[in-house]
């Protein structure tokens, strides 16, 4: 039994539930979280804790755990139970992901050691994977979750036909646009747009009647009309008809897939529940890692021993403020089953109560707790709490009446397997009467061996706890020097309210405090004084003990440090002696060898004076060299290291001073003309020029006018070419193949020649051609002059001039882009 119904809100578990929900991915996991309830089943609680703890370890240490996609599949599986129904493509895609995720999880646990993660392995053993279902889905759904073109022969035929029509439309509308631009009906910088799925041309409203077609839209200003030319209306209508056929064929494919999946629905629902269960466990584990929660020792008895416990919500709040929470140590067992906590206001009594109540509730809901793993929790059948103000005008309840009603419920239902949590016991009425009633109620709890944590200010309750078995006093410590609480619980002593000290700190007049002391009586003052002295002395000796511990720790660290250094020196000494012995042995062997060689030479030459002198000189030289090497070995090593460092520094300095070759051009380099977007590849390099291949076009240009591009930019440029072909319907590569960099306008009138040349330059810019030739003849030079006047206004043209006299001279105009 959990009392009252608002227990979760009172201790903050509703916020814990919300924080865990934020880590849930699937709706099923969130539903499982909402269904979590307090349980007194020891085996169930232990299983839930072990599952979450094992997942914590996996998330923290197992880098190879599969990154699964958790998706809800149960609802749309139930949708296809009726024959003729089907799942959408996106739902089929989610089902495929769920099956793969389940397969990856099961496979991962199968590969683990037998002793690792036993509880999670039990969950995975219940799952059957159906690769046939995943394969069937793969036949119709691509990796983007869309229906494949080859899902059926009919669908492939329909989509090919649609693509062909779209290409025809692109070609026609492009030609219409060009023609309209050349006639001045449409702006030169206008491009094809799409309205309501149809390709349209933007036309100035003044000229909209000059293009036959349907107006699909107008601009916000009304100056531009978007017209679908009549030439492509029929083609668009055909596409629309084919799209309807496409949808009908897709539904057939989805119905067939649903018919194949239907016999496996019951087993796939189990897979869906498994995905939701794992998502739920992962959400709990992620939350537990965020609050540093652990799995404590769990006993099938009624008790509680909190070590280094922290209220998770308070810890998160203080963490945002860069403050540290004070851990709580608290114990209730068969010897002392009720803990009576007293101390100053705002000293942390209620936080202790809430921390104990929240962590016990979390544990019995299957959540790891924010306490040391050495903490020990029992299992209670009931938890009762009386905290806060529950006065109710509707129910005619005052604050004290609501407290008495809670006491009545606890006295009636609490047993030796119940935990009661009472804040400000006896408060809310006349102190003497309230204290007496509280003492009588406490007597009943003690006789029934109820487990409880109670906070109070009443002195009679502190005396009662000190003189009765099974009840322990606890005090919230107070710093008498700084006049502030330290939020630390000390068991075994009652706490003082420190009311006079706090009143004096906030500046209450001294005469008021003196009068209050007289009215309360010397006995009460002496009790409070004794409690303060006990608290002060305990605080003093605790600080002394902590200083001694720190000093011992510091001395131990220094001792360990010197022991390590002494061991290191001894090891180095041994190594030096060993090395010296080896070098001496080598030197002795070489010396003996040299002496023997000298004797041999003297004997062979029958002690000739000259030969003997030479041999002796060689022996003396060897001796001097040996001594010199032995003395200078270490210095030589140091000098060599210094020389090596100098060499490295010189090399680095030289590298820094050497100019770095940027934009290096070589055969095979990917380049583009400066200021242009088209990219190509260098196939030949001369003194000043480079030969560049743009697909099927080869052009020569000065090396200083090109710049290198990365491989990724080069590939992106070619992808853009492909994308342009798909969007506009014309093939840029085909244009590059067929484009010729020269044009003949001889015999044309000036207006006609200029129109042709403008189209010629547009196409040259599209294919990335950088050098063009226009053959116009010499004559009187009129056509040449008009052409060049027009070309001067084209921003992308960098050079206009005559061809070489040997190849046509003034009859040909050279253009460089």
SVG drawing of the C-alpha trace seen along z (x, -y; Angstrom):
<svg xmlns="http://www.w3.org/2000/svg" viewBox="-16 -49 133 68">
<polyline fill="none" stroke="black" stroke-width="0.4" points="0.0,0.0 1.2,-3.5 -0.4,-6.3 -1.5,-8.9 -2.3,-8.8 -0.2,-11.9 2.9,-10.1 4.9,-10.3 4.3,-14.1 5.3,-14.6 8.7,-12.9 9.4,-14.0 9.1,-10.6 6.7,-12.2 9.7,-14.3 11.9,-11.2 9.3,-9.5 9.3,-12.6 13.1,-12.6 13.2,-8.9 10.4,-9.5 12.7,-12.0 15.1,-9.1 12.4,-6.8 12.1,-6.6 9.1,-4.5 5.5,-5.0 5.5,-1.5 8.5,-2.3 6.7,-5.4 3.6,-3.3 5.7,-0.7 7.2,-3.6 3.7,-4.9 2.7,-1.4 5.6,-1.2 4.3,-0.7 5.6,-0.1 6.3,3.6 7.0,5.7 7.9,8.8 11.6,9.3 12.4,11.4 10.7,9.0 12.5,6.0 15.9,7.7 15.3,8.7 14.3,5.2 17.4,3.8 19.8,6.3 18.4,5.7 18.9,1.9 22.3,2.3 23.5,4.7 22.4,2.1 24.3,-0.6 27.5,1.4 26.9,2.1 26.3,-1.6 29.3,-2.6 31.9,0.0 30.7,1.9 31.6,-0.2 30.5,2.5 27.0,2.7 24.8,2.2 23.3,-1.3 19.7,0.0 16.7,-1.9 13.8,-1.6 10.5,-2.0 6.8,-1.2 5.5,1.6 2.7,3.1 -0.1,0.7 0.4,1.1 0.9,4.9 -2.6,5.0 -3.9,2.9 -3.2,5.6 -5.0,8.4 -8.0,8.0 -7.5,9.4 -7.1,6.7 -5.6,4.1 -2.0,3.0 0.8,1.0 2.2,-2.1 5.8,-2.1 7.1,-4.0 5.5,-1.5 7.0,1.4 10.3,-0.4 10.0,-0.7 9.0,3.0 12.2,3.9 14.3,1.6 12.7,3.2 13.4,6.8 17.0,5.9 17.4,4.1 16.0,7.2 18.3,9.4 21.4,7.3 20.6,7.3 20.0,11.0 23.2,11.8 25.3,9.5 24.2,11.2 24.8,14.6 28.4,13.7 28.9,12.5 30.5,14.7 28.0,17.0 28.5,15.3 27.9,11.8 24.5,10.0 22.4,13.1 19.2,11.1 19.2,9.4 20.1,12.7 16.9,14.1 14.9,11.4 16.6,12.0 16.1,15.8 12.3,15.4 12.7,13.7 12.4,15.4 13.8,13.6 12.1,14.0 14.6,13.2 12.0,14.1 9.8,11.1 12.8,8.7 13.8,10.1 10.2,9.7 10.2,6.1 13.6,5.5 12.2,6.7 9.8,3.8 11.3,1.0 14.7,-0.6 17.1,-2.0 15.3,-5.3 12.0,-3.8 10.4,-4.2 8.9,-1.7 11.5,-0.3 11.1,-0.7 11.5,3.0 9.0,4.0 6.8,5.2 7.2,5.3 4.2,3.0 5.5,0.4 8.8,0.3 7.1,-0.2 4.9,-3.0 7.9,-4.8 9.9,-4.5 7.1,-6.0 6.7,-8.9 10.5,-9.6 10.3,-9.6 7.4,-12.0 9.2,-14.3 12.2,-14.4 10.1,-15.4 8.5,-18.1 11.8,-19.4 13.1,-19.5 10.1,-21.3 9.7,-23.8 13.4,-24.6 13.1,-25.3 10.0,-27.4 11.8,-29.4 14.8,-30.0 12.5,-31.1 10.5,-33.4 13.7,-34.9 15.0,-35.5 11.7,-37.3 12.0,-39.4 8.8,-38.0 10.5,-36.6 13.4,-38.1 16.9,-36.7 17.6,-35.6 14.2,-33.8 14.2,-30.0 11.7,-27.3 9.6,-27.0 7.2,-24.4 3.7,-25.2 1.2,-22.5 3.6,-19.9 3.7,-21.3 6.6,-23.0 5.8,-26.7 7.5,-29.7 7.6,-33.1 6.2,-35.8 5.7,-39.5 1.9,-40.0 2.1,-42.4 3.3,-39.6 1.3,-36.7 -1.1,-36.6 1.9,-36.2 2.4,-32.6 -0.5,-30.2 -1.1,-28.2 -2.7,-28.0 -1.9,-30.5 -1.2,-28.4 -0.1,-31.2 0.9,-34.9 3.6,-36.5 2.7,-38.4 3.1,-41.7 1.0,-40.6 3.8,-41.5 4.7,-37.9 2.4,-35.2 3.4,-31.5 2.2,-29.9 2.1,-26.3 2.6,-26.3 -0.2,-24.6 2.4,-22.3 3.2,-20.5 -0.3,-20.4 -1.2,-17.1 2.1,-15.6 1.5,-16.7 -2.0,-15.2 -0.5,-11.9 1.9,-12.1 -0.9,-12.7 -2.8,-9.7 0.3,-7.5 0.8,-8.8 -2.7,-7.5 -1.8,-4.2 1.4,-4.2 -0.4,-4.7 -2.8,-1.8 0.1,0.5 1.9,-0.5 -1.3,0.4 -1.3,3.8 2.4,4.3 1.7,3.2 -1.4,5.5 0.7,8.5 3.4,7.6 0.7,7.5 -0.6,10.9 2.9,12.4 3.4,10.8 0.0,11.7 0.8,15.3 3.7,13.9 1.8,11.1 1.6,12.8 5.3,13.5 6.2,10.0 4.0,8.4 6.4,10.2 9.3,8.6 7.7,5.2 7.1,5.7 10.8,6.7 11.9,3.5 9.7,1.5 11.1,3.4 14.7,2.8 14.0,-0.9 12.5,-1.2 15.5,0.6 17.9,-1.7 16.0,-4.8 16.3,-3.8 20.0,-3.0 20.7,-6.3 18.9,-8.2 20.8,-6.1 24.1,-7.0 23.1,-10.7 22.5,-10.7 25.4,-8.3 22.9,-5.7 24.1,-2.2 22.6,1.2 22.8,1.5 22.6,4.7 19.0,5.8 17.7,7.8 14.4,9.6 14.0,8.1 12.7,4.8 15.6,2.4 17.5,-0.5 21.1,-1.4 21.9,-4.4 25.5,-5.2 26.5,-8.4 22.9,-8.8 21.9,-11.8 18.5,-13.2 18.7,-13.0 16.6,-16.0 18.4,-18.2 21.7,-16.9 20.7,-18.0 19.6,-21.5 22.8,-22.1 24.9,-20.8 23.5,-23.6 24.5,-26.1 28.0,-24.6 27.4,-23.5 28.1,-20.2 25.4,-18.1 26.1,-16.8 25.7,-12.9 23.4,-11.3 24.2,-8.3 21.1,-6.9 20.2,-3.5 17.1,-1.8 17.0,1.9 15.5,4.3 17.6,2.8 16.6,-0.8 13.6,-0.7 12.6,-4.4 14.9,-7.3 13.8,-10.6 15.6,-13.5 15.8,-17.0 17.8,-20.1 17.5,-23.7 15.0,-25.0 16.3,-24.7 18.9,-22.3 18.0,-19.5 15.6,-17.4 12.9,-17.3 15.5,-16.6 16.7,-13.5 13.1,-12.3 12.4,-12.8 15.7,-11.3 15.0,-8.1 11.4,-8.0 12.3,-8.6 15.2,-6.2 13.2,-3.4 10.3,-4.0 12.7,-4.1 14.3,-0.8 10.9,1.0 9.9,-0.4 13.0,1.3 15.2,-1.8 18.9,-2.0 19.4,-4.5 21.8,-7.5 23.7,-6.0 26.8,-3.9 26.7,-0.4 27.5,0.7 24.2,-0.6 21.7,2.0 17.9,1.8 15.2,4.0 11.7,4.6 8.7,3.0 5.1,3.9 3.8,0.4 5.0,-3.2 3.1,-6.0 4.1,-9.7 2.8,-12.8 4.5,-15.9 3.4,-19.3 0.2,-21.2 -3.0,-19.3 -5.6,-21.6 -8.9,-21.5 -11.7,-24.0 -13.9,-21.6 -13.4,-18.8 -13.4,-21.1 -9.9,-20.0 -7.3,-22.3 -3.6,-21.6 -3.5,-19.8 -6.7,-17.9 -5.1,-16.6 -2.1,-15.5 -4.3,-13.7 -6.2,-12.0 -2.8,-10.7 -1.8,-9.4 -5.2,-7.6 -4.5,-5.8 -1.0,-4.9 -2.1,-3.5 -4.7,-1.5 -2.7,0.0 1.0,-0.1 2.7,3.2 6.2,4.4 6.7,4.5 5.7,0.9 7.8,-2.3 6.3,-5.6 7.7,-9.0 6.5,-11.9 7.7,-15.5 7.3,-18.0 5.7,-15.4 3.1,-16.9 3.2,-20.4 0.2,-22.5 -1.5,-22.9 -0.8,-24.0 2.8,-22.6 2.1,-20.9 -1.0,-19.0 0.5,-18.4 3.7,-17.0 1.7,-14.7 -0.5,-13.3 2.7,-12.8 4.4,-10.9 1.3,-8.7 1.3,-7.9 5.0,-7.3 4.5,-4.8 2.0,-2.8 4.4,-2.8 7.2,-1.5 5.0,1.3 3.9,2.5 7.6,2.4 6.8,0.1 9.8,-1.2 10.0,-4.9 11.8,-8.2 10.3,-11.1 11.4,-14.8 10.4,-17.0 11.3,-20.0 9.6,-18.7 11.9,-18.1 9.6,-15.5 9.9,-13.3 13.7,-13.6 13.5,-12.4 11.2,-9.6 13.5,-8.4 16.5,-8.5 14.7,-6.3 12.9,-3.7 14.3,-0.8 14.0,-0.7 14.0,-4.5 17.2,-6.4 17.8,-10.1 19.4,-11.9 20.7,-15.4 21.2,-17.7 24.6,-19.3 25.0,-23.1 28.1,-25.2 28.0,-27.3 30.9,-29.5 29.4,-30.4 25.8,-30.1 24.7,-28.0 23.6,-24.4 26.0,-21.9 23.2,-19.5 24.9,-16.5 23.0,-13.9 24.6,-12.5 22.9,-9.5 22.8,-8.8 22.2,-12.3 19.3,-14.7 19.5,-17.9 19.1,-21.5 16.9,-24.0 19.6,-26.7 16.7,-29.2 18.5,-31.7 21.7,-31.6 19.7,-32.1 17.6,-34.9 20.8,-36.6 22.4,-36.3 19.5,-37.9 19.6,-40.8 16.8,-40.3 17.3,-42.7 19.2,-41.2 16.6,-42.3 14.0,-40.2 16.2,-37.2 16.9,-37.6 13.2,-37.9 12.5,-34.8 15.2,-32.9 13.6,-33.8 10.2,-32.8 11.2,-29.4 13.0,-28.5 16.5,-27.5 15.9,-23.7 15.1,-24.0 17.9,-26.5 20.4,-24.1 19.2,-21.2 19.6,-23.3 23.0,-24.5 24.1,-21.0 23.0,-19.9 24.9,-22.9 28.0,-22.0 27.8,-18.4 27.4,-19.5 30.3,-21.9 32.6,-19.3 31.7,-16.7 32.3,-19.2 35.7,-20.1 36.8,-16.5 35.6,-15.6 37.7,-18.4 40.7,-17.2 40.1,-13.6 39.9,-14.8 43.1,-16.8 44.9,-13.8 43.6,-11.7 44.8,-14.2 48.2,-14.4 48.5,-10.6 47.6,-10.5 50.1,-13.2 52.9,-11.4 52.0,-8.1 52.2,-9.8 55.6,-11.3 56.9,-7.9 55.7,-6.1 57.3,-8.8 60.7,-8.5 60.5,-4.7 59.9,-4.8 62.8,-7.2 65.1,-5.1 64.2,-2.0 64.8,-3.9 68.3,-5.0 69.2,-1.5 68.0,-0.1 70.1,-2.7 73.1,-2.0 72.9,1.7 72.4,1.0 75.5,-1.3 77.7,1.3 76.5,4.1 77.2,1.9 80.7,1.0 81.5,4.6 80.5,5.5 82.6,2.7 85.6,3.6 85.3,7.3 85.1,6.2 88.1,3.9 90.1,6.6 89.4,9.1 90.5,6.6 93.6,5.7 94.7,9.4 94.0,9.8 96.2,6.9 99.0,8.1 98.9,11.5 99.0,10.0 102.0,7.8 103.9,10.9 103.1,12.8 104.5,10.0 107.7,9.8 108.2,13.6 107.5,13.7 110.0,10.9 112.6,12.4 112.6,9.3 113.8,6.9 114.2,3.5 112.0,1.6 109.2,4.1 109.3,4.4 109.1,0.6 106.1,0.4 104.3,3.2 105.0,1.5 103.7,-1.9 100.5,-0.2 100.0,1.4 100.5,-2.1 98.0,-3.7 95.4,-1.0 95.9,-1.6 95.4,-5.4 92.3,-5.0 90.8,-2.5 91.3,-4.9 90.0,-7.8 86.8,-5.9 86.2,-4.7 86.4,-8.2 84.4,-10.0 81.6,-7.5 78.9,-9.4 80.1,-12.8 80.1,-11.6 76.5,-10.4 75.5,-13.8 77.4,-15.6 75.7,-13.3 72.3,-14.1 73.1,-17.8 74.3,-17.5 71.2,-15.6 68.9,-18.2 70.9,-21.0 70.5,-19.1 66.7,-18.7 66.4,-22.4 68.3,-23.4 66.2,-21.2 63.0,-22.7 64.3,-26.2 65.2,-25.4 61.7,-24.0 60.1,-27.1 62.2,-29.4 61.5,-27.4 58.4,-28.7 55.5,-26.4 54.3,-25.5 50.6,-26.3 48.3,-25.5 50.9,-23.2 49.8,-22.1 50.8,-18.9 49.4,-16.4 46.3,-14.7 45.5,-17.7 41.8,-18.7 41.4,-22.4 39.0,-25.1 39.3,-28.5 39.6,-31.2 36.1,-32.7 34.4,-29.8 32.6,-26.7 33.3,-24.1 36.0,-21.7 38.4,-19.6 41.6,-17.6 45.0,-18.7 46.3,-16.3 49.3,-18.3 51.6,-21.2 53.7,-23.5 55.8,-26.5 53.0,-28.9 49.8,-27.1 48.0,-23.9 45.7,-21.6 42.5,-20.9 39.9,-18.1 36.3,-19.0 34.6,-15.7 34.9,-15.4 36.1,-18.9 39.8,-19.8 40.9,-23.4 44.2,-25.3 44.6,-28.1 47.3,-30.0 48.5,-28.3 48.1,-31.4 44.4,-31.5 43.6,-28.1 43.5,-27.0 43.5,-23.5 40.4,-22.0 40.1,-19.1 38.8,-15.6 35.6,-16.2 34.9,-19.5 35.7,-17.8 33.2,-15.0 30.6,-17.4 30.8,-19.4 30.2,-16.2 27.3,-15.3 25.8,-18.7 26.0,-18.0 24.0,-14.8 21.5,-16.6 21.0,-19.3 20.3,-16.7 17.6,-15.1 16.0,-18.4 16.0,-20.2 15.8,-17.2 18.9,-18.0 22.3,-16.3 25.2,-18.6 27.7,-15.9 25.9,-15.6 26.2,-19.3 29.9,-19.2 30.3,-16.4 28.5,-18.2 29.6,-21.7 32.0,-23.4 34.0,-26.4 33.7,-28.2 30.8,-29.7 30.3,-31.0 27.9,-34.1 29.0,-35.2 26.0,-36.2 23.8,-36.8 22.2,-40.2 23.5,-41.9 20.3,-41.2 20.3,-37.6 24.0,-37.1 23.9,-38.7 21.0,-36.4 22.9,-33.4 26.1,-34.6 24.3,-35.2 23.0,-31.6 26.4,-30.4 28.0,-32.2 25.3,-30.9 26.0,-27.3 29.8,-27.9 29.4,-29.1 27.2,-26.0 29.8,-23.6 32.7,-25.5 34.4,-26.4 36.9,-29.2 38.0,-30.2 35.7,-30.8 36.1,-31.9 33.5,-33.8 34.0,-33.8 32.3,-37.0 34.6,-37.9 36.4,-41.2 34.3,-43.2 33.8,-46.7 34.1,-45.7 30.5,-46.7 29.4,-43.2 32.6,-42.8 32.1,-46.2 28.5,-45.5 29.4,-42.0 32.3,-43.3 30.2,-46.1 27.6,-43.5 30.4,-41.3 31.9,-44.1 28.8,-44.1 29.1,-40.4 30.7,-40.4 32.2,-36.9 34.3,-37.7 37.8,-38.7 39.4,-39.2 38.2,-40.2 40.6,-40.4 41.7,-39.4 42.9,-35.9 46.6,-35.6 47.1,-37.1 48.2,-33.6 44.8,-32.1 42.3,-34.8 43.3,-38.0 40.5,-40.6 38.0,-38.2 37.8,-36.2 37.2,-37.4 38.8,-35.5 36.9,-35.5 38.4,-34.3 36.0,-33.7"/>
</svg>
